[in-house]
């Protein structure tokens, strides 16, 4: 099952499982954009994801990530008062979510409860 060809629905399911208001990546787009315009851009997203999965080719800009420091308190005084978060492109997240969804189906068979 893990090595079966990826279906278009797997990528669509991945984006629609994401929280719509997550922070945008370097391209400025968040999951809401992709959900709203899936009929226009879905085919290109699917083709890009499949190209990476089958050929190992991912446009370099999709791997771009912004690191942002979010304060843990009102007046941070040192680095320990800040929490780093990574803002990845949504297409990259769709790819990761699709892979995670597949793995989730067999994870209980690979890892025991103990």
N, C-alpha and C positions, 0 to 999 in steps of 0.2 A: 504494500500500500504506500509506503514512503517513497518508492521509486516510480510510482505510476505517473503518467503525464498529468500535468496540471490543467485543470479545467478553468474556463473563463469565470465561472461562478465562484470559484475559490477566491479570486482576487476581489470580486464585487462583494462577497460576504465579508472579507477582511476590512474593507473600508467602511462598510455599514455597521460593523461591530465597534468601530472606534468612537470615542467621545468626540462630538462635533466641535467643541470649543477648545480643544487642545491648542497650545501655542504653535504658531506657524514656524516653519523652518526658514532657512536662508532665502528661499524663493518667495516668502511672504504669504504662502497659501496654507490654510489649515484644512482639516478634514471636511468641514462644512462646504468648502468650495468644490471638492471632488464629489461629494454626495449630491450637491445641487446640480452639477454639470456632468454627471456620470455619463449620460447619453451622448454628450459631445466629446468628452476626453477619455472615457473608459477604455475604448479600443486601444488608444495609444499607450495608456498605462499598462494594460494587459500585455501588449506586445513588448514593451520595455522590460517588464518583469520576466516574461518568458525568455527574452533574449539573454538576460542575465542568468537565469536558471539553467538554460540549455547550452549557452555558448560562453558564459563567464564574462560577458561584456556589459558593463554598466557605465552609462555616461558619467564622466568624472564629477559633474556638478551635482549629481544625485547623492554622492557620498559626502558632500559638504555638510558640515555641522557647525552651528554656533554654540559656544559655551557661554552661559550667562550665569552670573553670581546673584543669587536671590538672598536678601538679608533675612536672617532668622529672628531678628529683634528690631526694634525701632531705630536704634542708633548703633550700628555695628562699629566696633573698635578694632577688631582683628579679623584675620581670615577665618578663624573658627566660628565667627558670627555670620558667616556666609555659606550658602548651600549652592554648589554648582549644579546646573541642569544642562542637558544637551538638547538643542533644538535641531532635530533632523528633518530632512525633506519628507513629506507625506508619502511619496512614492516609495521611498526607502522603507518607511514604516509599514506600508501595505505589503511589501515583499516579506518583511520580517514577520508580520502577523500571519500571512499565508503559511509560512513555514512552521510557525508556532502552532497554528491550528492543526496542521497535519501531525506534528509531533505529539500534541496533546492526546490524540486518539490512541496512541500506543504507549504513552509514558508509564501508565500503571502496570504494563506488562514488563517494562524494563527496570523499574525501581520498586522494590518491595516496601510494604508499609513499615517494616521494622528498620 
